Amino acid sequence: MTSGLELVIGGPEWIWIILLAGMLLFGSKKIPEVARAVGKAMGEFQKGRAEIEREIRASTSTNFNTVPPSKSLTKTELQKAAAAVGIDATTKSEDDLREAIKRKLNS
């Protein structure tokens, strides 16, 4: 049974109710300040989220195993790099180490 006096409040009516409640709570002079503060907070949140997403993309897209050894590495550095990828570096020359590391990284 309906009485015919039901109050139906749709989407646009809620906006007016919220605006009216905001004016009653904060006053008409404070509303722009509150809106500005909310806007700044949302902007900071968006910046933080974008920075975190950028860091995540950078950390997942960086592949350290695909960078070939540079010609400027010393033999000690080459031996460390070879050992890191599982190559016996004790009996090889610098050029042999570079080639072995390149082959290992490309396979």
Secondary structure, DSSP 8 states (H G I E B T S, - for coil): ---S------HHHHHHHHHHHHHHHH-TTTHHHHHHHHHHHHHHHHHHHHHHHHHHHHHHH--GGG----TT--HHHHHHHHHHTT---TT--HHHHHHHHHHHHH-
